[in-house]
Amino acid sequence: MTLVDLALGPRPDEPGPPLHGPAAYPHDVETRLAADAAAILARYPQPRSALLPLLHLVQAEDGYVTTAGIRFCAAQLNLTDAEVSAVATFYSMYRRTPTGTYLLGVCTNTLCAVMGGDAILATLEEHLGIGPGETTGDGAITLEHLECNAACDYAPVIMVNWQFYDNQTPSSATALADSLRSGTPAPPTRGTPLPTFTTTCRVLAGLPTDLGEGTGPGPATLAGLRIADRHDMTAPPDTGPATEPSSSADAPEPEAVESVRDEPAPAPSATVPAEPGTEETDPSTTGD
């Protein structure tokens, strides 16, 4: 058996800065957001179930979740600021600092790391002159270090505003970054034409856009299904749960089990020598 020692890069850091930003929205902004929030709330029988899309809504306003956004969501859902903040700071998709036009995320989890994800991240850091969590001076790109893009069949993968760019290399990644900064973004491998970060947040809030429908899964994702189709392979039928006895009267009698009582451990014997290296044989092991 051959052992492979693969040196992986550092894991992504947890988002650090606390929520901040404006404490309140101007009246016209709050009125507009309230109309969007009403459309979102109408989809949920329980208002608090709308918290995640409402957080995307307020993130679309400033490019990150601000104190004003937290208070707006809390007021809409009759929650406390603390309850909303707890959710907003739990999920990494809710940004705590202003985000660029494009959020560029590089995966370095297991398969992407094996396929070169760490090299891609290092190349982009040098090329853009920023580290993960930072934004280029022109406000175009915020770099993100991701654990997984849920697209292992296309590793290594980059996501821009949560759109897929598959089978990347250091050179293709720098070319992608250059296209983003020039204002002519390369189209995603799969999905709709690339929207801005704030437009993406409105999509995730469930609000209508003119982006159209995205593409379906690619060939690598469907490879197993196509092999199964060619060989007429099918899943076993679902026979349903096992039939339960209709009543307690039909249930089998439990078998009697002999009761066994644990016996107490025997007392230490003076004839048994102490183990070497213990307090009894080596005083240096005695604790303070």
C-alpha positions as CSV (number, residue, x, y, z in Angstrom):
1,M,0.0,0.0,0.0
2,T,1.3,3.4,-1.0
3,L,0.9,6.2,1.5
4,V,0.3,9.7,0.2
5,D,1.2,12.7,2.4
6,L,-0.7,15.7,1.0
7,A,0.1,19.0,2.6
8,L,-3.2,21.0,2.7
9,G,-3.5,24.7,3.2
10,P,-5.0,26.5,6.2
11,R,-8.7,26.2,6.8
12,P,-11.0,29.2,6.3
13,D,-11.2,31.6,9.3
14,E,-14.5,32.3,11.0
15,P,-16.0,35.7,10.1
16,G,-14.7,38.0,12.8
17,P,-16.1,41.5,12.7
18,P,-19.3,42.2,14.7
19,L,-22.4,43.5,13.0
20,H,-22.2,47.3,12.4
21,G,-23.1,49.9,9.8
22,P,-26.0,52.3,9.7
23,A,-28.4,52.0,12.7
24,A,-31.5,52.9,10.7
25,Y,-32.6,53.2,7.1
26,P,-33.8,56.5,5.5
27,H,-37.7,56.6,5.4
28,D,-37.9,56.0,1.6
29,V,-35.6,53.0,1.8
30,E,-37.5,51.5,4.7
31,T,-40.8,52.0,2.8
32,R,-39.4,50.2,-0.2
33,L,-38.0,47.3,1.8
34,A,-41.3,47.0,3.7
35,A,-43.1,46.4,0.4
36,D,-40.6,43.7,-0.6
37,A,-40.8,42.2,2.9
38,A,-44.6,42.0,2.7
39,A,-44.3,40.0,-0.6
40,I,-41.9,37.6,1.1
41,L,-43.9,37.2,4.3
42,A,-47.0,36.3,2.3
43,R,-45.4,33.0,1.4
44,Y,-45.0,31.8,5.0
45,P,-47.7,30.7,7.4
46,Q,-45.4,31.5,10.3
47,P,-43.8,35.0,9.9
48,R,-40.5,34.0,11.6
49,S,-40.0,31.4,8.9
50,A,-39.2,34.3,6.6
51,L,-36.1,35.4,8.5
52,L,-33.5,33.9,6.1
53,P,-35.0,35.5,2.9
54,L,-35.4,38.8,4.8
55,L,-31.8,38.8,5.7
56,H,-30.9,38.3,2.0
57,L,-33.2,41.2,1.3
58,V,-31.5,43.6,3.7
59,Q,-28.1,42.4,2.5
60,A,-29.1,43.4,-1.0
61,E,-29.5,46.9,0.2
62,D,-26.0,47.6,1.5
63,G,-24.0,44.6,0.3
64,Y,-23.8,43.3,3.8
65,V,-26.0,42.9,6.9
66,T,-26.0,46.1,8.9
67,T,-27.4,47.0,12.2
68,A,-30.3,48.7,10.4
69,G,-31.0,45.5,8.6
70,I,-31.1,43.5,11.8
71,R,-33.5,46.0,13.3
72,F,-35.7,46.0,10.2
73,C,-36.0,42.2,10.2
74,A,-36.7,42.1,13.9
75,A,-39.5,44.6,13.6
76,Q,-41.0,42.8,10.6
77,L,-41.1,39.4,12.4
78,N,-41.7,40.5,16.0
79,L,-38.3,39.1,17.1
80,T,-35.6,40.7,19.2
81,D,-32.5,42.1,17.7
82,A,-30.5,39.4,19.5
83,E,-32.6,36.6,17.9
84,V,-32.0,38.0,14.4
85,S,-28.3,38.6,15.0
86,A,-27.9,35.1,16.2
87,V,-29.0,33.8,12.8
88,A,-27.2,36.4,10.8
89,T,-23.9,35.6,12.5
90,F,-24.3,31.8,12.2
91,Y,-24.4,31.6,8.4
92,S,-21.4,32.6,6.4
93,M,-23.5,33.7,3.5
94,Y,-24.6,36.7,5.5
95,R,-21.7,39.2,5.2
96,R,-20.6,41.4,8.1
97,T,-18.5,43.8,6.0
98,P,-19.2,45.6,2.7
99,T,-18.9,43.1,-0.1
100,G,-17.6,43.8,-3.6
101,T,-19.6,43.6,-6.8
102,Y,-18.4,40.0,-7.1
103,L,-17.9,37.6,-4.2
104,L,-15.3,35.2,-5.5
105,G,-15.0,32.0,-3.4
106,V,-12.3,29.4,-3.7
107,C,-12.9,25.9,-2.3
108,T,-10.0,24.1,-0.7
109,N,-11.9,21.2,0.8
110,T,-10.7,17.6,0.3
111,L,-11.2,17.0,-3.4
112,C,-10.7,20.6,-4.5
113,A,-7.5,20.6,-2.5
114,V,-6.2,17.5,-4.1
115,M,-7.0,19.0,-7.5
116,G,-5.2,22.3,-6.8
117,G,-7.6,24.5,-4.8
118,D,-4.9,25.8,-2.5
119,A,-2.7,26.8,-5.4
120,I,-5.6,28.6,-7.0
121,L,-6.3,30.5,-3.7
122,A,-2.6,31.5,-3.3
123,T,-2.4,32.6,-6.9
124,L,-5.5,34.8,-6.6
125,E,-4.3,36.3,-3.3
126,E,-1.0,37.4,-5.0
127,H,-2.7,38.5,-8.2
128,L,-5.4,40.6,-6.5
129,G,-3.2,41.8,-3.6
130,I,-5.8,40.8,-1.0
131,G,-6.4,38.0,1.4
132,P,-9.7,36.1,2.1
133,G,-12.3,38.4,3.5
134,E,-10.8,41.5,1.9
135,T,-11.9,43.5,-1.1
136,T,-9.9,45.0,-4.0
137,G,-9.5,48.8,-3.9
138,D,-11.8,49.3,-6.9
139,G,-14.6,47.5,-5.0
140,A,-14.9,44.8,-7.7
141,I,-13.9,41.6,-5.9
142,T,-14.2,40.3,-2.4
143,L,-12.1,37.1,-2.0
144,E,-13.6,34.3,0.1
145,H,-12.0,31.0,1.3
146,L,-14.6,28.3,1.2
147,E,-14.8,24.8,2.7
148,C,-17.0,23.3,0.1
149,N,-19.0,24.5,-3.0
150,A,-21.1,21.3,-3.2
151,A,-19.7,20.6,-6.7
152,C,-17.0,18.0,-6.1
153,D,-17.6,16.4,-9.5
154,Y,-16.2,19.5,-11.1
155,A,-13.2,20.1,-8.7
156,P,-11.5,22.5,-8.3
157,V,-14.4,24.9,-8.3
158,I,-14.7,28.6,-7.9
159,M,-18.0,30.3,-7.1
160,V,-18.7,33.9,-8.0
161,N,-21.9,35.2,-6.4
162,W,-22.7,31.6,-5.8
163,Q,-22.5,30.7,-9.6
164,F,-20.2,27.9,-10.6
165,Y,-17.0,28.1,-12.5
166,D,-15.9,24.5,-12.9
167,N,-12.5,22.7,-13.4
168,Q,-10.4,25.8,-12.6
169,T,-6.6,26.2,-12.8
170,P,-4.5,29.1,-11.4
171,S,-4.3,30.6,-14.9
172,S,-8.1,30.3,-15.6
173,A,-8.8,31.8,-12.1
174,T,-6.7,34.9,-12.7
175,A,-8.3,35.3,-16.2
176,L,-11.7,35.1,-14.5
177,A,-10.7,37.7,-11.9
178,D,-9.5,40.0,-14.6
179,S,-12.8,39.7,-16.5
180,L,-14.7,40.6,-13.3
181,R,-12.6,43.7,-12.7
182,S,-12.9,44.8,-16.3
183,G,-16.7,44.8,-16.1
184,T,-17.1,42.0,-18.6
185,P,-17.4,38.9,-16.5
186,A,-16.9,35.5,-18.1
187,P,-20.1,33.5,-18.1
188,P,-20.5,30.8,-15.4
189,T,-20.0,27.2,-16.5
190,R,-23.6,26.5,-15.3
191,G,-26.4,28.9,-14.3
192,T,-27.7,32.2,-15.4
193,P,-25.6,35.1,-16.7
194,L,-23.6,36.4,-13.8
195,P,-25.5,38.9,-11.6
196,T,-23.9,41.3,-9.2
197,F,-23.7,40.4,-5.5
198,T,-26.7,42.5,-4.5
199,T,-28.9,41.2,-7.3
200,T,-28.0,37.7,-6.2
201,C,-29.2,38.5,-2.7
202,R,-32.5,39.6,-4.1
203,V,-32.7,36.2,-6.0
204,L,-32.0,34.4,-2.8
205,A,-34.7,36.4,-1.1
206,G,-37.1,35.0,-3.6
207,L,-37.9,38.2,-5.4
208,P,-38.4,38.3,-9.2
209,T,-35.5,39.3,-11.5
210,D,-35.0,39.2,-15.2
211,L,-32.1,36.7,-15.0
212,G,-34.2,33.8,-16.4
213,E,-33.8,30.1,-15.6
214,G,-30.4,28.6,-15.0
215,T,-29.0,25.5,-16.7
216,G,-29.4,22.0,-15.3
217,P,-26.8,19.6,-13.9
218,G,-23.8,18.9,-16.1
219,P,-22.5,15.6,-17.6
220,A,-20.2,14.8,-14.6
221,T,-23.2,15.0,-12.2
222,L,-25.3,12.8,-14.4
223,A,-22.7,10.2,-15.3
224,G,-23.9,7.6,-12.8
225,L,-27.5,8.0,-13.9
226,R,-26.6,7.6,-17.5
227,I,-24.6,4.4,-16.8
228,A,-27.6,3.0,-14.9
229,D,-29.9,3.9,-17.9
230,R,-27.6,2.1,-20.4
231,H,-27.6,-1.0,-18.3
232,D,-31.3,-1.0,-17.4
233,M,-30.3,-0.7,-13.7
234,T,-33.1,0.3,-11.3
235,A,-33.4,0.9,-7.6
236,P,-35.1,-1.8,-5.6
237,P,-38.8,-1.2,-5.0
238,D,-39.9,0.6,-1.9
239,T,-41.8,-2.0,0.1
240,G,-42.7,0.4,2.8
241,P,-42.2,0.1,6.5
242,A,-42.6,-3.3,8.2
243,T,-46.2,-4.1,9.3
244,E,-46.7,-3.3,13.0
245,P,-49.0,-5.5,15.1
246,S,-52.5,-4.1,15.1
247,S,-52.8,-4.2,18.8
248,S,-51.0,-5.0,22.0
249,A,-52.9,-8.3,22.2
250,D,-51.2,-9.4,18.9
251,A,-47.7,-8.5,20.1
252,P,-45.5,-11.4,21.0
253,E,-44.8,-11.9,24.7
254,P,-41.3,-10.7,25.6
255,E,-38.9,-13.5,26.6
256,A,-37.8,-13.6,30.2
257,V,-34.2,-12.6,30.7
258,E,-32.2,-13.8,33.7
259,S,-31.3,-10.9,35.9
260,V,-27.6,-10.6,36.7
261,R,-26.4,-8.4,39.5
262,D,-23.0,-6.9,39.2
263,E,-20.7,-8.1,42.0
264,P,-18.6,-5.4,43.7
265,A,-14.9,-5.4,42.8
266,P,-12.6,-7.2,45.3
267,A,-10.6,-5.1,47.7
268,P,-6.9,-4.6,46.8
269,S,-4.7,-7.4,48.0
270,A,-1.6,-6.7,50.1
271,T,0.0,-9.6,48.3
272,V,-0.3,-8.0,44.9
273,P,2.9,-6.0,44.1
274,A,2.4,-2.4,43.0
275,E,2.9,-1.6,39.4
276,P,6.3,0.1,38.6
277,G,6.2,3.8,37.8
278,T,3.4,4.5,40.3
279,E,3.4,6.5,43.5
280,E,4.0,3.4,45.5
281,T,7.2,2.6,43.7
282,D,8.4,6.0,42.3
283,P,7.9,9.0,44.6
284,S,8.7,11.4,41.7
285,T,5.3,10.6,40.2
286,T,3.5,12.1,43.2
287,G,1.4,15.1,42.2
288,D,1.7,18.5,43.9
